[in-house]
Amino acid sequence: MHYAISTTWGPSDTTRAAIPFIFANTALEAGDTVTLILFHDAVTLAVPGCHEKVVPCGPPAKFAEVFAHENAEIIVCKPCAEARGIGDGQILDGTRMGGMGDFYKQVARDDCKSMAF
């Protein structure tokens, strides 16, 4: 199974920021593949040094596990990032800039389930 996950939550609400990563990590551990697209405040999680400082209240953070997993594709919304002064060279290795068209492509797959946080 493939999961396409969109999220808008970032450091402004650390627990909500962590939830899609926890779900993604759970899917990856089960052997599934994941595309996680970061919109709005969530784009800041892809800036080096940011997600390491985000500590959710309660659940364990799984940011590093998802960013490093070979079966996870992380897409950073380019317009959202640019509006926050974040450029192509300022995001984590292994992530890429993209947009809603990339998310749509994943959701349109026959083997995909879509999640929104």
Biotite code that builds the C-alpha atoms (Angstrom):
import biotite.structure as struc

atoms = struc.array([
    struc.Atom([0.000, 0.000, 0.000], chain_id="A", res_id=1, res_name="MET", atom_name="CA", element="C"),
    struc.Atom([1.081, 3.567, -0.616], chain_id="A", res_id=2, res_name="HIS", atom_name="CA", element="C"),
    struc.Atom([0.046, 6.472, 1.610], chain_id="A", res_id=3, res_name="TYR", atom_name="CA", element="C"),
    struc.Atom([-0.006, 10.084, 0.436], chain_id="A", res_id=4, res_name="ALA", atom_name="CA", element="C"),
    struc.Atom([0.011, 12.306, 3.512], chain_id="A", res_id=5, res_name="ILE", atom_name="CA", element="C"),
    struc.Atom([-0.417, 16.062, 3.569], chain_id="A", res_id=6, res_name="SER", atom_name="CA", element="C"),
    struc.Atom([0.220, 18.189, 6.612], chain_id="A", res_id=7, res_name="THR", atom_name="CA", element="C"),
    struc.Atom([0.202, 21.870, 7.477], chain_id="A", res_id=8, res_name="THR", atom_name="CA", element="C"),
    struc.Atom([1.345, 21.619, 11.088], chain_id="A", res_id=9, res_name="TRP", atom_name="CA", element="C"),
    struc.Atom([4.844, 22.646, 12.115], chain_id="A", res_id=10, res_name="GLY", atom_name="CA", element="C"),
    struc.Atom([6.646, 24.094, 15.134], chain_id="A", res_id=11, res_name="PRO", atom_name="CA", element="C"),
    struc.Atom([3.671, 26.269, 16.078], chain_id="A", res_id=12, res_name="SER", atom_name="CA", element="C"),
    struc.Atom([1.970, 23.101, 17.411], chain_id="A", res_id=13, res_name="ASP", atom_name="CA", element="C"),
    struc.Atom([4.571, 20.436, 18.081], chain_id="A", res_id=14, res_name="THR", atom_name="CA", element="C"),
    struc.Atom([2.176, 17.586, 18.849], chain_id="A", res_id=15, res_name="THR", atom_name="CA", element="C"),
    struc.Atom([0.083, 18.162, 15.721], chain_id="A", res_id=16, res_name="ARG", atom_name="CA", element="C"),
    struc.Atom([3.316, 18.425, 13.733], chain_id="A", res_id=17, res_name="ALA", atom_name="CA", element="C"),
    struc.Atom([4.399, 15.000, 14.992], chain_id="A", res_id=18, res_name="ALA", atom_name="CA", element="C"),
    struc.Atom([1.180, 13.065, 14.276], chain_id="A", res_id=19, res_name="ILE", atom_name="CA", element="C"),
    struc.Atom([1.589, 12.684, 10.470], chain_id="A", res_id=20, res_name="PRO", atom_name="CA", element="C"),
    struc.Atom([5.199, 11.597, 10.971], chain_id="A", res_id=21, res_name="PHE", atom_name="CA", element="C"),
    struc.Atom([4.135, 9.027, 13.558], chain_id="A", res_id=22, res_name="ILE", atom_name="CA", element="C"),
    struc.Atom([1.544, 7.667, 11.112], chain_id="A", res_id=23, res_name="PHE", atom_name="CA", element="C"),
    struc.Atom([4.096, 7.670, 8.270], chain_id="A", res_id=24, res_name="ALA", atom_name="CA", element="C"),
    struc.Atom([6.642, 5.843, 10.420], chain_id="A", res_id=25, res_name="ASN", atom_name="CA", element="C"),
    struc.Atom([4.040, 3.232, 11.381], chain_id="A", res_id=26, res_name="THR", atom_name="CA", element="C"),
    struc.Atom([3.208, 2.646, 7.695], chain_id="A", res_id=27, res_name="ALA", atom_name="CA", element="C"),
    struc.Atom([6.901, 2.409, 6.796], chain_id="A", res_id=28, res_name="LEU", atom_name="CA", element="C"),
    struc.Atom([7.521, -0.089, 9.589], chain_id="A", res_id=29, res_name="GLU", atom_name="CA", element="C"),
    struc.Atom([4.675, -2.195, 8.133], chain_id="A", res_id=30, res_name="ALA", atom_name="CA", element="C"),
    struc.Atom([6.461, -2.236, 4.769], chain_id="A", res_id=31, res_name="GLY", atom_name="CA", element="C"),
    struc.Atom([4.332, 0.354, 2.996], chain_id="A", res_id=32, res_name="ASP", atom_name="CA", element="C"),
    struc.Atom([5.575, 3.366, 1.041], chain_id="A", res_id=33, res_name="THR", atom_name="CA", element="C"),
    struc.Atom([4.813, 6.978, 1.906], chain_id="A", res_id=34, res_name="VAL", atom_name="CA", element="C"),
    struc.Atom([4.768, 10.347, 0.203], chain_id="A", res_id=35, res_name="THR", atom_name="CA", element="C"),
    struc.Atom([4.579, 13.125, 2.774], chain_id="A", res_id=36, res_name="LEU", atom_name="CA", element="C"),
    struc.Atom([3.974, 16.645, 1.485], chain_id="A", res_id=37, res_name="ILE", atom_name="CA", element="C"),
    struc.Atom([4.605, 19.568, 3.796], chain_id="A", res_id=38, res_name="LEU", atom_name="CA", element="C"),
    struc.Atom([2.412, 22.647, 3.359], chain_id="A", res_id=39, res_name="PHE", atom_name="CA", element="C"),
    struc.Atom([2.048, 25.918, 5.312], chain_id="A", res_id=40, res_name="HIS", atom_name="CA", element="C"),
    struc.Atom([3.914, 25.867, 8.673], chain_id="A", res_id=41, res_name="ASP", atom_name="CA", element="C"),
    struc.Atom([5.050, 22.242, 8.108], chain_id="A", res_id=42, res_name="ALA", atom_name="CA", element="C"),
    struc.Atom([7.612, 23.325, 5.480], chain_id="A", res_id=43, res_name="VAL", atom_name="CA", element="C"),
    struc.Atom([9.860, 24.578, 8.269], chain_id="A", res_id=44, res_name="THR", atom_name="CA", element="C"),
    struc.Atom([10.286, 20.983, 9.493], chain_id="A", res_id=45, res_name="LEU", atom_name="CA", element="C"),
    struc.Atom([12.428, 20.321, 6.405], chain_id="A", res_id=46, res_name="ALA", atom_name="CA", element="C"),
    struc.Atom([14.900, 23.084, 7.294], chain_id="A", res_id=47, res_name="VAL", atom_name="CA", element="C"),
    struc.Atom([18.075, 21.514, 8.731], chain_id="A", res_id=48, res_name="PRO", atom_name="CA", element="C"),
    struc.Atom([18.060, 21.672, 12.525], chain_id="A", res_id=49, res_name="GLY", atom_name="CA", element="C"),
    struc.Atom([14.342, 22.384, 12.891], chain_id="A", res_id=50, res_name="CYS", atom_name="CA", element="C"),
    struc.Atom([12.659, 19.020, 13.414], chain_id="A", res_id=51, res_name="HIS", atom_name="CA", element="C"),
    struc.Atom([15.275, 18.039, 15.998], chain_id="A", res_id=52, res_name="GLU", atom_name="CA", element="C"),
    struc.Atom([13.979, 20.877, 18.193], chain_id="A", res_id=53, res_name="LYS", atom_name="CA", element="C"),
    struc.Atom([10.297, 19.973, 17.819], chain_id="A", res_id=54, res_name="VAL", atom_name="CA", element="C"),
    struc.Atom([9.233, 17.967, 20.864], chain_id="A", res_id=55, res_name="VAL", atom_name="CA", element="C"),
    struc.Atom([5.620, 16.757, 20.911], chain_id="A", res_id=56, res_name="PRO", atom_name="CA", element="C"),
    struc.Atom([3.724, 16.508, 24.175], chain_id="A", res_id=57, res_name="CYS", atom_name="CA", element="C"),
    struc.Atom([3.055, 12.813, 24.676], chain_id="A", res_id=58, res_name="GLY", atom_name="CA", element="C"),
    struc.Atom([3.885, 10.747, 21.613], chain_id="A", res_id=59, res_name="PRO", atom_name="CA", element="C"),
    struc.Atom([7.496, 10.124, 20.629], chain_id="A", res_id=60, res_name="PRO", atom_name="CA", element="C"),
    struc.Atom([8.749, 12.183, 17.702], chain_id="A", res_id=61, res_name="ALA", atom_name="CA", element="C"),
    struc.Atom([9.423, 10.170, 14.535], chain_id="A", res_id=62, res_name="LYS", atom_name="CA", element="C"),
    struc.Atom([10.651, 12.982, 12.304], chain_id="A", res_id=63, res_name="PHE", atom_name="CA", element="C"),
    struc.Atom([14.199, 11.665, 11.844], chain_id="A", res_id=64, res_name="ALA", atom_name="CA", element="C"),
    struc.Atom([13.021, 8.133, 11.087], chain_id="A", res_id=65, res_name="GLU", atom_name="CA", element="C"),
    struc.Atom([10.717, 9.306, 8.292], chain_id="A", res_id=66, res_name="VAL", atom_name="CA", element="C"),
    struc.Atom([13.155, 11.836, 6.800], chain_id="A", res_id=67, res_name="PHE", atom_name="CA", element="C"),
    struc.Atom([15.817, 9.082, 6.630], chain_id="A", res_id=68, res_name="ALA", atom_name="CA", element="C"),
    struc.Atom([13.664, 6.199, 5.384], chain_id="A", res_id=69, res_name="HIS", atom_name="CA", element="C"),
    struc.Atom([14.329, 4.970, 1.857], chain_id="A", res_id=70, res_name="GLU", atom_name="CA", element="C"),
    struc.Atom([10.614, 4.295, 1.230], chain_id="A", res_id=71, res_name="ASN", atom_name="CA", element="C"),
    struc.Atom([9.538, 7.803, 2.215], chain_id="A", res_id=72, res_name="ALA", atom_name="CA", element="C"),
    struc.Atom([9.368, 10.647, -0.266], chain_id="A", res_id=73, res_name="GLU", atom_name="CA", element="C"),
    struc.Atom([9.219, 14.062, 1.401], chain_id="A", res_id=74, res_name="ILE", atom_name="CA", element="C"),
    struc.Atom([7.993, 16.971, -0.720], chain_id="A", res_id=75, res_name="ILE", atom_name="CA", element="C"),
    struc.Atom([8.157, 20.576, 0.499], chain_id="A", res_id=76, res_name="VAL", atom_name="CA", element="C"),
    struc.Atom([5.530, 22.921, -0.959], chain_id="A", res_id=77, res_name="CYS", atom_name="CA", element="C"),
    struc.Atom([7.613, 25.362, -2.951], chain_id="A", res_id=78, res_name="LYS", atom_name="CA", element="C"),
    struc.Atom([5.197, 28.335, -2.774], chain_id="A", res_id=79, res_name="PRO", atom_name="CA", element="C"),
    struc.Atom([4.742, 27.798, 0.982], chain_id="A", res_id=80, res_name="CYS", atom_name="CA", element="C"),
    struc.Atom([8.505, 27.579, 1.511], chain_id="A", res_id=81, res_name="ALA", atom_name="CA", element="C"),
    struc.Atom([9.277, 30.617, -0.646], chain_id="A", res_id=82, res_name="GLU", atom_name="CA", element="C"),
    struc.Atom([6.676, 32.672, 1.258], chain_id="A", res_id=83, res_name="ALA", atom_name="CA", element="C"),
    struc.Atom([8.706, 31.887, 4.390], chain_id="A", res_id=84, res_name="ARG", atom_name="CA", element="C"),
    struc.Atom([12.049, 32.742, 2.802], chain_id="A", res_id=85, res_name="GLY", atom_name="CA", element="C"),
    struc.Atom([13.089, 29.098, 2.378], chain_id="A", res_id=86, res_name="ILE", atom_name="CA", element="C"),
    struc.Atom([14.782, 28.217, -0.910], chain_id="A", res_id=87, res_name="GLY", atom_name="CA", element="C"),
    struc.Atom([15.792, 24.994, -2.672], chain_id="A", res_id=88, res_name="ASP", atom_name="CA", element="C"),
    struc.Atom([19.221, 24.892, -1.058], chain_id="A", res_id=89, res_name="GLY", atom_name="CA", element="C"),
    struc.Atom([17.823, 25.347, 2.444], chain_id="A", res_id=90, res_name="GLN", atom_name="CA", element="C"),
    struc.Atom([15.972, 22.056, 2.889], chain_id="A", res_id=91, res_name="ILE", atom_name="CA", element="C"),
    struc.Atom([17.164, 18.678, 4.097], chain_id="A", res_id=92, res_name="LEU", atom_name="CA", element="C"),
    struc.Atom([18.993, 16.345, 1.755], chain_id="A", res_id=93, res_name="ASP", atom_name="CA", element="C"),
    struc.Atom([16.572, 13.737, 0.493], chain_id="A", res_id=94, res_name="GLY", atom_name="CA", element="C"),
    struc.Atom([13.649, 16.173, 0.366], chain_id="A", res_id=95, res_name="THR", atom_name="CA", element="C"),
    struc.Atom([12.564, 18.151, -2.661], chain_id="A", res_id=96, res_name="ARG", atom_name="CA", element="C"),
    struc.Atom([10.442, 21.137, -3.548], chain_id="A", res_id=97, res_name="MET", atom_name="CA", element="C"),
    struc.Atom([7.118, 20.462, -5.210], chain_id="A", res_id=98, res_name="GLY", atom_name="CA", element="C"),
    struc.Atom([3.483, 21.368, -5.000], chain_id="A", res_id=99, res_name="GLY", atom_name="CA", element="C"),
    struc.Atom([-0.130, 20.304, -5.122], chain_id="A", res_id=100, res_name="MET", atom_name="CA", element="C"),
    struc.Atom([0.378, 18.634, -8.505], chain_id="A", res_id=101, res_name="GLY", atom_name="CA", element="C"),
    struc.Atom([2.835, 16.230, -6.881], chain_id="A", res_id=102, res_name="ASP", atom_name="CA", element="C"),
    struc.Atom([0.321, 15.400, -4.161], chain_id="A", res_id=103, res_name="PHE", atom_name="CA", element="C"),
    struc.Atom([-2.428, 14.902, -6.733], chain_id="A", res_id=104, res_name="TYR", atom_name="CA", element="C"),
    struc.Atom([-0.214, 12.506, -8.702], chain_id="A", res_id=105, res_name="LYS", atom_name="CA", element="C"),
    struc.Atom([0.209, 10.317, -5.642], chain_id="A", res_id=106, res_name="GLN", atom_name="CA", element="C"),
    struc.Atom([-3.453, 10.441, -4.604], chain_id="A", res_id=107, res_name="VAL", atom_name="CA", element="C"),
    struc.Atom([-4.494, 9.439, -8.136], chain_id="A", res_id=108, res_name="ALA", atom_name="CA", element="C"),
    struc.Atom([-2.570, 6.152, -7.869], chain_id="A", res_id=109, res_name="ARG", atom_name="CA", element="C"),
    struc.Atom([-4.767, 3.055, -7.683], chain_id="A", res_id=110, res_name="ASP", atom_name="CA", element="C"),
    struc.Atom([-2.783, 1.694, -4.718], chain_id="A", res_id=111, res_name="ASP", atom_name="CA", element="C"),
    struc.Atom([-2.880, 4.928, -2.694], chain_id="A", res_id=112, res_name="CYS", atom_name="CA", element="C"),
    struc.Atom([-4.748, 6.003, 0.382], chain_id="A", res_id=113, res_name="LYS", atom_name="CA", element="C"),
    struc.Atom([-4.747, 9.708, 1.187], chain_id="A", res_id=114, res_name="SER", atom_name="CA", element="C"),
    struc.Atom([-4.382, 11.200, 4.668], chain_id="A", res_id=115, res_name="MET", atom_name="CA", element="C"),
    struc.Atom([-4.591, 14.875, 5.622], chain_id="A", res_id=116, res_name="ALA", atom_name="CA", element="C"),
    struc.Atom([-3.412, 16.401, 8.874], chain_id="A", res_id=117, res_name="PHE", atom_name="CA", element="C"),
])
